[in-house]
Amino acid sequence: MNAILHAQQLTKHYPGSIALDNVDFTASAGQSIAIIGPSGSGKTTLLHCLAGILRPDAGAITLNTPSSPLRLDTLGDAALSRLRREEFGFVFQQGMLLPELTALENVALALMLNGTDRATSEARAAEWLAALGLAGMEQRRLGELSGGQVQRVAIARAQVTGARVVFADEPTGALDSATSKEVLDVLLHSVAANGRTLLVVTHDPNVAARCERVVELRDGRIVADSGTVPAPGPAAPAAQAVPNPPAAPSANFKGAFNV
Ligand SMILES: Nc1ncnc2c1ncn2[C@@H]1O[C@H](COP(=O)(O)OP(=O)(O)OP(=O)(O)O)[C@@H](O)[C@H]1O
């Protein structure tokens, strides 16, 4: 499998603690990877560094794009935020969606921020919501949806842009166990059907068990990895181009969820 995201010797300190201590990590394209470990072991810090949300103190992070490898740790703030919008999707427990917008507007906004016109953005957003079982709920605000439905909106928003890597932090953390299973099914199926890579931070053993690979952190270091991927070689030089990937859900995936 091809490496899509590669981190070398990542280190991140906070006053009084080392959140990441020389972490090497490579994700293969299309893999679903759970990041587990005790509270404070560095899971969220690793996810945020890989996603370009946090800057590591040291180390290299390379995203392999179809045009050229991109070194996240060398990009400026504007290039990094563009890369996050175009290449990455996020499913967090809270914070990525705007309560004052409807489900449709929340999903369409991700495309509009990338320059897609409103009509096209809303049409694609509607396709994604329907594919995730939310047809008929497009005009509801988040407060008019259940917790599981809100997470489906987040899953649609994370993927509508054609993001190649989806980052999830405790995506089912606030849900009961039956709803968690449903949301996890939707997340894993939609990501797999569209060939995306999924990195999910979780405390839930059921979530970890459903992922192809489990990486365990302790005290800022990887102490276990069920599927180490060979490193792709030295870190790539910095580059600027960010491609514009396709955006609609795959036909396969629509079929699987349009029931
Ligand atoms: N903004 C911050 N300021 C100071 N210390 C921080 C900050 N963020 C994280 N840390 C510290 O870094 C270490 C790793 O934190 P991180 O949130 O990555 O762990 P985690 O494994 O995700 O924890 P949890 O499972 O509780 O969410 C912890 O010791 C934490 O206290």
The ligand as an ORCA input file, in Angstrom:
! r2SCAN-3c Opt
* xyz 0 1
  N      -2.654     23.037     25.390
  C      -1.938     22.320     26.275
  N      -1.211     22.926     27.237
  C      -0.476     22.221     28.110
  N      -0.396     20.878     28.116
  C      -1.104     20.222     27.199
  C      -1.917     20.903     26.229
  N      -2.517     19.976     25.426
  C      -2.094     18.790     25.873
  N      -1.256     18.916     26.932
  C      -0.585     17.837     27.668
  O       0.035     16.991     26.713
  C      -0.123     15.625     27.067
  C      -0.853     14.885     25.933
  O      -2.172     15.419     25.797
  P      -3.210     14.851     24.735
  O      -4.431     15.694     24.836
  O      -2.551     14.720     23.428
  O      -3.473     13.397     25.324
  P      -4.643     12.375     24.974
  O      -4.008     11.024     24.932
  O      -5.371     12.822     23.761
  O      -5.542     12.523     26.257
  P      -7.131     12.274     26.461
  O      -7.373     10.824     26.146
  O      -7.360     12.583     27.911
  O      -7.851     13.220     25.552
  C      -0.873     15.617     28.401
  O       0.078     15.539     29.434
  C      -1.576     16.961     28.407
  O      -1.786     17.411     29.718
*
